[in-house]
Amino acid sequence: MHLPTSSRFYVCGLLAFAALSSALRADSLTWDSSGLNPNAPVDGAGAWDTSTALWSNGSVDSIWDNAGNNTAVFGSSNGAAGTVTVGTITAGGITFNPATSGSYLLSGGTLTLGGSTPTITTNANAEIASAIAGTTGLTKEGSGVLTLSGTNTFTGGLKLNAGTVSFSVAGNLSSGAVTFGGGSLRFVGTTGYSAVSKSWVVGTSGAIFDLATSDKGYVAYSGTMTFTGSGARTITLSGSSTSSNTSSASMVIGDGSGGATSLVKNGSASWNLSGANTYTGSTTVNQGILFINGDNRIPVASTVYIASGASIRLVNNQTFGNLQDGTGGGGYLTRAYSGGTSTATIQAGRFSGRIYDLGTDRYIAVAKTTSGLLRLSGTTNDYTGGTTISSGTLLINNTSGTGLGVGNVTVTNATLGGNGYSALGTAASHTIGSGGVIAPGDSEINGGIGTLTLNGANSTGAILDMQAGSSFSFNLGAGDANDTLRFYTYAGASDFLRDSGGVVLNFSGALAGTYDLFRFYSNAGTTLTDAGFTQATSNFTLGSGLTGYNATWDYSTLGVISLTLTAVPEPSSAVLFGLGGLCAMVLWRRARYRASVRG
């Protein structure tokens, strides 16, 4: 059949387009180490080159074509995986699937990644020791671990969408940004320090920095961190390590668009947080040690959770806007290194963990400087740097031991209360300055009525020094229930100093009754002892909250100072009637007098 010229050109064009499309189409070819079973490729070791027909398209084995941008598939669940020696190869991507046993290692020559989005997918763990080159980056997919152990030169960055990329030196990651889209980055170095400075890009799926180090291996991450997508995200520092060194992250962690960033510390490996961070999400230390290297590396806007068994160690000073127990209760807060005192300023929260000195010359001090309520209930808070409360309310609710450390406690323009125990160390005192209030009890416990205990067993200083402008606040209730302040190991009036200008006692919930406000023991709560002063020398001044009651002090019981309240009597009906009659008589006599004058 003779076709018109125009039709012949049309047919030739279609054939040419089909040929070009076939040439440009990237296929997935499966490794067949035997070169004999294209229908059932065999796993195993071999050489990946451009001259041996070891690549199955499902029907025939063929040689590798570097120009095809094909995806190489390793793993057919048909035999043991092995080492594949790479020649000079270009591929559009690589997929690792499970073999019957073992995992694949690619080593040898340079592996160049081609195409617009070269992707390595690990549905099974694999390692590439060959140098990876290319200009369009590397995208990691699949839930498995991809270990990069070669000195790589690819540009365009590394994108972690799933699974884990493992490395041991910075050169394994090549140049360019690392973008987290759902995967994790694991450092496995064993031979000392590795500095990794990158542009870190974090999406809403967050980022995981993992460790599996040993010997002396550790990594120091630095660079800039930016955030993509709208929503909250989490940065996780995790892993296990037997290394004698601590890995660090000095990037500035902030918030992204449309949501807060949170920080989580998982695993037994220690991490050092040293960036001037600005994120506003929570900080959660679930396991291991998180070192805070620098002042306020945890933003004050972040609520901090320390789980039972986990630890935060301060290198400098840190302000906690809100400190809370984590999973299983509260963990540990201490100073990291020798060289002085770190101040933990805790503005609010509820923490039952331990605050303590790590050793000689590793001291912790606690401060509270803004309004808000802080509850501490740890029984072994034995830090020595002292406690300063200058705003808000601090309640101790420990059931025994030391609630406020063993150093001096100073309260000004703030309130100290709770149902716990404070036992200070040598020469330390509870000093309540101007505006300072001692208020036993906690509104969450027993209707707010409770007992605060100050123990002088280990101190040669005054147990309590109430200075000018200080006061007490007692909550009273039915059945003679009331707040009580107890003194243990009390040695006399020198253990309870009271300003000569008078110490005010304020009250709430007053009812008629007798209330034991102060109790003094020569030991730990079983033997009452003389207070060492009388009503005349007490310098106590009754303040607010007693309207409608007559108040009488009682010092008659050894070791107890009580206050008895009796209601002021209401005027009786008879008295009121009599007063009314008297007024009527006066008015009647005045009227008669005026009438007589007129007459």
C-alpha positions in Angstrom: 0.0 0.0 0.0 1.3 3.4 -1.0 0.7 6.1 1.7 0.5 9.8 1.0 3.7 11.7 1.9 2.0 13.4 4.9 0.9 10.0 6.3 4.3 8.6 5.9 5.8 11.5 7.9 3.1 10.9 10.6 3.9 7.2 11.0 7.6 7.8 11.1 7.0 10.4 13.8 5.1 8.0 15.9 7.7 5.3 15.6 10.5 7.8 16.5 8.5 9.0 19.6 7.9 5.4 20.7 11.6 4.6 20.3 12.6 7.7 22.3 10.0 7.0 25.0 11.4 3.5 25.3 14.9 4.8 25.6 13.9 7.4 28.3 11.7 5.1 30.3 13.4 4.0 33.6 12.8 0.4 34.5 13.2 -1.5 37.8 15.7 -4.4 37.3 16.3 -7.1 39.8 19.7 -8.4 40.8 20.2 -12.1 39.8 23.5 -13.1 41.2 23.3 -16.4 39.2 22.7 -14.8 35.8 20.6 -17.8 35.0 17.2 -17.3 36.7 15.5 -14.2 35.4 12.1 -15.6 36.4 13.3 -16.3 40.0 16.3 -14.0 40.6 18.8 -15.5 43.1 20.2 -13.4 46.0 23.9 -13.4 46.6 27.3 -11.7 46.1 28.7 -10.6 42.8 30.0 -7.7 40.6 27.8 -4.9 39.4 29.3 -3.7 36.1 28.2 -2.9 32.6 29.3 -6.1 31.0 27.7 -9.0 32.9 24.1 -9.9 32.4 22.9 -10.1 36.0 19.8 -7.9 35.8 16.3 -9.4 35.4 13.3 -7.6 33.9 11.2 -10.6 34.8 11.8 -12.6 31.7 15.5 -12.2 30.7 18.7 -11.2 32.3 20.6 -8.3 30.7 23.6 -6.1 31.4 23.3 -2.9 33.3 22.8 0.2 31.1 24.2 3.3 32.8 22.2 5.6 30.5 18.9 4.1 31.5 18.4 5.8 34.9 17.0 2.4 35.9 16.3 1.4 39.5 18.4 -1.5 40.8 16.5 -3.9 43.1 18.4 -6.1 45.5 16.6 -8.8 47.5 14.2 -11.5 46.2 13.8 -13.7 49.3 15.8 -16.4 47.4 19.1 -17.0 49.0 21.6 -15.2 51.2 22.4 -11.6 50.6 26.1 -10.7 50.2 28.6 -8.1 49.1 28.2 -6.6 45.6 31.3 -5.0 44.2 30.4 -1.9 42.3 32.1 -0.8 39.1 31.5 2.6 37.6 27.7 2.7 37.8 24.9 5.2 37.2 21.4 4.4 38.5 18.2 6.3 39.0 17.6 4.6 42.3 18.1 1.5 44.4 15.7 -0.6 46.3 16.7 -3.1 49.0 14.2 -5.9 49.7 14.7 -8.8 52.1 16.8 -11.8 51.1 16.3 -15.1 52.7 19.1 -14.2 55.1 21.7 -11.5 55.6 21.8 -8.0 54.2 23.4 -6.4 51.2 26.7 -4.4 51.1 27.6 -2.3 48.0 31.3 -1.5 47.9 34.0 -0.7 45.4 33.7 1.9 42.6 31.7 5.1 42.4 27.9 4.9 42.3 26.4 7.9 40.5 22.7 8.8 41.2 20.9 10.1 38.1 17.5 11.3 37.3 15.5 14.2 38.9 14.8 12.5 42.2 17.1 9.6 42.8 15.7 7.5 45.6 17.1 4.7 47.8 14.4 2.6 49.4 15.3 0.2 52.2 12.6 -2.3 52.8 15.5 -4.3 54.3 18.6 -3.0 56.0 21.6 -2.4 53.7 24.9 -0.6 53.5 26.6 1.4 50.7 30.3 1.7 51.2 30.9 2.9 47.6 31.3 6.6 47.0 27.9 8.1 46.0 28.1 10.9 43.4 25.4 12.9 41.6 23.9 16.4 41.4 20.2 15.9 42.3 20.5 14.7 45.9 19.5 11.5 47.6 16.0 10.7 48.9 15.7 7.9 51.5 12.5 5.9 51.6 11.5 2.6 53.3 11.4 1.7 56.9 14.8 -0.1 57.0 18.3 1.3 57.9 20.5 2.6 55.1 24.2 2.8 56.3 26.3 5.2 54.4 30.0 4.4 55.0 31.7 5.9 51.9 33.2 9.3 51.3 30.3 10.7 49.3 30.3 13.6 46.9 26.7 13.9 45.8 25.1 17.4 45.9 21.5 18.5 46.2 21.1 17.3 49.8 19.8 14.3 51.7 16.1 13.9 52.3 15.0 11.5 55.0 11.4 10.5 54.3 11.3 7.2 56.2 13.5 4.7 58.1 17.0 5.6 59.2 20.2 6.8 57.6 23.2 5.6 59.6 26.7 7.2 59.3 30.0 7.4 61.2 31.8 10.5 59.8 30.6 13.8 58.3 31.8 12.8 54.8 29.2 10.0 54.7 26.5 12.7 54.4 28.2 14.6 51.6 27.3 18.3 51.2 24.0 20.0 51.1 21.0 20.3 53.4 19.6 17.4 55.4 15.8 17.5 55.1 13.6 15.5 57.6 10.3 14.3 56.1 9.7 11.4 58.5 13.0 9.6 58.8 15.8 9.6 61.4 19.6 10.2 61.3 21.8 7.8 63.3 25.4 8.4 64.2 27.4 5.2 64.9 30.9 6.6 65.2 33.5 4.8 67.5 36.7 6.8 67.0 36.2 10.2 68.6 34.8 13.5 67.6 32.8 14.1 64.4 31.6 17.7 63.6 28.6 17.8 61.3 27.5 21.3 60.3 24.5 21.4 58.0 21.5 23.3 57.0 18.8 21.3 58.7 15.2 21.4 57.3 12.4 20.0 59.5 8.9 19.4 58.3 5.8 18.8 60.5 6.7 15.1 60.8 9.7 16.2 62.9 13.3 15.1 63.1 15.0 12.3 65.0 18.7 12.5 65.8 19.7 9.0 67.0 22.9 7.6 68.5 24.5 4.1 68.5 28.0 5.1 69.5 30.7 3.2 71.4 34.2 3.6 72.7 35.0 7.3 72.3 32.7 8.2 69.4 30.5 11.3 69.6 29.0 13.8 67.2 28.6 17.6 67.4 25.7 18.8 65.3 25.7 22.5 64.3 24.4 24.8 61.6 21.0 26.4 60.9 17.6 24.8 61.4 14.6 25.9 59.4 11.0 24.6 59.5 8.6 23.9 56.6 4.9 23.2 56.6 2.3 24.5 59.0 1.7 22.7 62.3 3.4 21.4 65.4 6.5 19.2 65.2 8.9 17.4 67.5 12.7 17.2 67.6 13.8 13.9 69.2 17.3 13.2 70.6 17.5 9.5 71.1 19.6 6.4 71.1 21.9 4.2 73.2 25.6 4.7 73.7 28.6 3.2 75.5 30.8 6.1 74.4 32.7 7.9 77.1 31.8 11.2 75.4 28.6 13.1 75.0 27.1 14.1 71.7 25.7 17.6 71.2 23.2 19.7 69.2 23.9 23.4 69.0 21.4 24.4 66.3 18.8 27.0 67.3 15.5 25.1 67.6 12.5 27.4 67.1 8.9 27.1 66.1 7.6 26.6 62.6 4.6 28.2 61.0 1.2 27.4 62.6 2.5 25.4 65.5 5.0 24.9 68.3 8.1 22.8 68.2 8.7 20.3 71.1 11.9 18.6 72.2 12.0 14.9 73.4 15.0 13.1 74.8 14.7 9.3 74.5 17.1 6.4 75.1 20.0 5.9 77.5 22.5 8.0 75.4 23.5 11.4 76.9 22.9 14.5 74.8 24.2 18.0 75.2 21.8 20.8 74.3 23.7 24.1 73.7 21.8 26.2 71.2 20.1 29.5 72.1 16.7 27.9 71.5 13.4 29.7 71.1 10.8 26.9 70.7 7.6 27.1 72.8 6.5 23.5 72.9 7.3 21.1 75.7 10.6 19.6 76.6 10.4 15.9 77.7 13.3 13.9 79.1 12.1 10.3 79.1 15.4 8.5 79.6 19.1 9.2 80.1 20.8 12.5 80.7 20.2 15.8 78.9 23.0 18.3 79.6 22.0 22.0 79.4 25.1 23.7 78.2 24.7 27.4 78.6 22.2 29.7 80.2 18.5 29.0 79.5 19.0 26.7 76.6 15.5 25.4 77.4 13.2 28.4 76.6 11.3 29.6 79.6 8.0 29.2 77.6 8.6 25.4 77.4 7.0 23.2 80.0 9.7 20.7 81.1 8.9 17.0 82.0 11.6 14.9 83.7 10.5 11.2 83.9 11.5 8.9 86.7 15.1 7.8 86.3 15.9 10.5 83.7 18.1 13.5 84.4 18.7 17.1 83.5 22.2 18.3 84.3 23.0 22.0 84.2 26.3 23.4 83.1 25.3 27.0 83.8 22.0 28.5 85.0 18.5 27.6 83.8 15.0 29.1 84.3 12.2 26.7 84.1 8.9 28.3 83.4 7.1 25.1 84.4 8.7 22.0 85.7 6.7 18.8 85.9 7.0 15.1 86.6 7.2 12.9 83.6 6.3 9.3 83.1 6.5 7.3 86.4 7.1 10.4 88.5 9.9 12.9 88.7 13.5 12.4 87.7 16.7 14.2 88.7 17.9 17.8 88.5 21.6 18.6 89.2 24.7 20.4 88.1 26.9 18.7 85.5 30.5 19.6 86.1 32.7 20.8 88.9 33.5 24.5 89.1 30.7 26.1 91.2 27.0 26.5 91.5 24.2 26.4 89.0 20.9 28.1 89.8 17.7 26.4 88.8 15.1 29.1 88.8 11.7 27.3 88.8 8.7 29.6 88.4 5.9 27.0 88.5 5.1 23.4 88.3 4.8 20.1 90.2 7.9 18.1 90.7 8.5 15.0 92.9 12.0 14.2 91.7 15.3 14.8 93.3 17.2 18.1 93.2 20.7 17.5 94.4 24.5 18.3 94.2 26.2 15.8 92.0 29.4 15.9 94.1 32.1 18.2 95.5 32.0 21.6 93.7 28.9 20.7 91.7 26.3 22.6 93.6 22.7 23.5 92.8 20.7 26.5 94.1 16.9 26.9 93.6 15.1 30.2 93.1 11.6 31.3 92.4 11.3 34.8 91.2 7.9 35.3 89.5 4.2 34.8 90.5 2.8 31.3 90.2 2.6 28.2 92.2 5.4 25.6 92.5 5.0 22.3 94.4 8.0 20.2 95.3 7.5 16.8 96.9 10.9 15.1 96.6 12.1 13.5 99.8 15.9 13.7 99.0 16.3 17.3 97.8 19.7 17.7 99.4 21.2 20.5 97.3 23.4 22.9 99.2 23.2 26.1 97.2 20.2 27.4 99.1 16.6 28.4 98.2 15.4 31.9 97.4 11.7 32.6 97.0 11.0 36.2 96.0 7.6 35.9 94.3 4.6 33.6 94.2 4.1 30.5 96.3 6.3 27.5 96.9 4.7 24.5 98.6 6.7 21.5 99.9 4.7 18.3 100.2 7.4 15.7 100.8 6.4 13.0 103.3 9.8 12.9 104.9 13.4 14.0 104.4 14.5 17.3 102.9 12.1 19.3 100.8 14.1 22.5 100.3 17.7 21.3 100.2 20.1 21.8 103.1 21.2 25.4 102.4 19.7 28.6 103.6 16.0 29.3 102.7 15.1 33.0 102.2 11.6 34.2 101.6 10.7 37.8 100.7 7.4 39.1 99.1 6.4 35.5 98.6 4.8 32.5 100.4 6.3 29.3 101.7 3.8 26.6 102.7 2.7 23.0 102.1 2.4 19.8 104.2 6.0 18.7 103.9 9.3 18.7 105.8 12.3 21.1 105.6 15.5 19.9 107.2 18.4 22.3 106.6 22.1 21.7 107.1 24.8 23.2 109.3 24.3 26.8 110.2 21.4 27.1 107.7 18.1 28.9 108.6 14.7 29.6 107.2 14.7 33.4 107.0 11.4 35.2 106.3 12.0 38.8 105.3 9.7 41.7 104.5 6.6 40.5 102.7 7.4 36.9 103.3 4.7 34.6 104.5 4.7 31.2 106.2 1.4 29.5 105.3 1.1 25.8 106.3 -1.1 23.6 104.1 -2.1 23.1 100.5 -5.5 24.0 99.0 -5.5 20.6 97.2 -5.0 18.6 100.3 -7.5 18.2 103.2 -9.4 21.3 102.3 -6.3 23.4 102.6 -5.6 22.6 106.2 -2.2 21.1 106.8 1.0 20.9 108.8 4.3 22.3 107.8 7.4 20.9 109.6 10.7 22.6 110.1 13.4 20.3 111.4 16.5 21.7 113.0 18.3 18.3 113.6 21.2 19.1 111.3 21.5 22.9 111.7 23.2 25.0 114.3 21.4 28.1 113.1 17.9 29.3 114.0 15.3 27.0 112.6 13.0 30.0 111.7 13.8 33.7 111.7 10.8 35.9 111.2 12.1 39.4 110.4 10.4 42.8 110.1 7.4 42.7 107.8 7.0 39.0 107.7 3.8 37.2 108.7 2.0 33.9 109.2 -1.2 32.8 107.5 -3.3 30.1 109.1 -6.4 28.4 107.7 -8.9 27.5 110.4 -11.8 25.0 110.2 -14.6 23.2 112.0 -13.8 20.7 114.8 -10.8 22.7 115.9 -9.0 21.8 112.7 -6.3 24.2 111.6 -3.0 24.7 109.9 -0.1 23.9 112.2 3.6 24.8 112.1 5.8 22.2 113.8 9.3 22.5 115.0 11.5 19.3 115.2 14.7 19.1 117.3 13.8 22.4 118.8 16.3 23.8 121.4 14.5 26.9 122.7 13.6 30.5 121.7 16.9 31.0 119.8 15.5 28.5 117.2 12.4 30.7 116.6 13.4 34.3 116.2 10.7 36.9 116.0 11.1 40.6 115.1 10.7 42.9 118.1 8.4 45.1 116.1 5.9 42.2 116.0 5.1 39.3 113.7 1.6 39.4 112.3 -0.7 36.3 112.2 -3.5 36.4 109.6 -6.3 33.9 109.4 -9.0 32.5 107.2 -12.0 30.3 107.8 -12.3 31.4 111.5 -14.9 29.5 113.7 -15.2 29.3 117.4 -12.8 26.8 118.9 -9.3 26.2 120.1 -6.5 25.9 117.5 -3.0 24.5 118.1 -1.0 26.8 115.8 2.6 25.9 116.9 4.0 22.7 118.3 7.6 22.3 119.5 9.4 18.9 119.8 12.8 18.1 121.2 13.1 15.3 118.7 11.4 14.1 115.5 7.9 14.6 116.6 7.3 12.5 119.7 8.4 14.6 122.7 7.0 18.1 123.2 9.3 20.7 124.7 9.0 24.2 126.0 8.7 27.0 123.4 11.1 29.1 125.4 8.9 32.2 125.4 5.6 33.5 126.7 2.7 35.5 125.3 4.3 38.6 126.7 7.6 38.0 124.9 6.2 36.3 121.7 5.9 39.6 119.7 2.8 38.1 118.0 0.2 40.5 116.6 -3.2 39.3 115.5 -4.0 40.5 112.0 -6.9 39.9 109.7 -9.6 37.2 109.6 -10.9 37.2 113.2 -13.7 39.7 112.9 -16.6 38.7 115.2 -14.4 36.7 117.5 -12.6 37.3 120.7 -9.1 35.7 120.7 -7.2 34.3 123.7 -3.7 32.9 123.6 -3.0 29.7 125.5 0.6 28.7 126.5 -0.4 26.3 129.3 0.2 23.0 127.4 3.9 22.1 127.2 5.2 22.6 123.6 1.9 23.9 122.3 0.8 27.5 121.5 -2.9 27.6 121.0 -5.4 30.3 120.1 -9.0 30.1 121.4 -11.7 32.0 119.5 -15.1 32.8 121.0 -17.9 34.6 119.2 -18.6 38.2 120.2 -22.2 38.0 121.7 -25.0 39.4 119.6 -27.2 42.0 121.5 -30.3 40.2 123.1 -33.9 41.0 122.2 -34.6 42.2 125.8 -31.7 44.7 125.7 -33.0 46.0 122.3 -36.6 46.3 123.7 -35.3 48.2 126.8 -33.3 50.6 124.6 -36.4 51.1 122.5 -38.5 51.9 125.6 -35.9 54.3 126.9 -35.9 56.2 123.6 -39.7 56.4 123.7 -39.7 57.8 127.3 -37.2 60.5 126.3 -39.3 61.6 123.4 -42.5 61.7 125.5 -40.9 63.9 128.2 -39.5 66.2 125.6 -42.9 66.6 124.0 -44.5 67.4 127.4 -41.9 70.0 128.2 -42.5 71.7 124.9 -46.2 71.7 125.5 -45.8 73.3 129.0 -43.6 76.0 127.6 -46.3 76.9 125.0 -49.0 77.0 127.6 
